[in-house]
Amino acid sequence: MKPSDYLKSLRAKSAAELKTELGALSKEQFNLRIQKVTGQQTKSHLVREVRKNIARAKTVLHSQAKA
């Protein structure tokens, strides 16, 4: 999914849904980190992608809280 499409889908979600999404992304980041340590990781680009998606979700959540 392109970053702009992902951002649009995040903006359409409520605060509770964003928190759920953030929790899922954090678990995914943890799993990717464990895969890297154990040497099972084959798609190293996903680490960066998940990290950026976490930042996007936090940004949208913060902007919704301010508004």
Helices and strands as residue ranges (DSSP letters): H 3-11, H 15-38, H 45-66
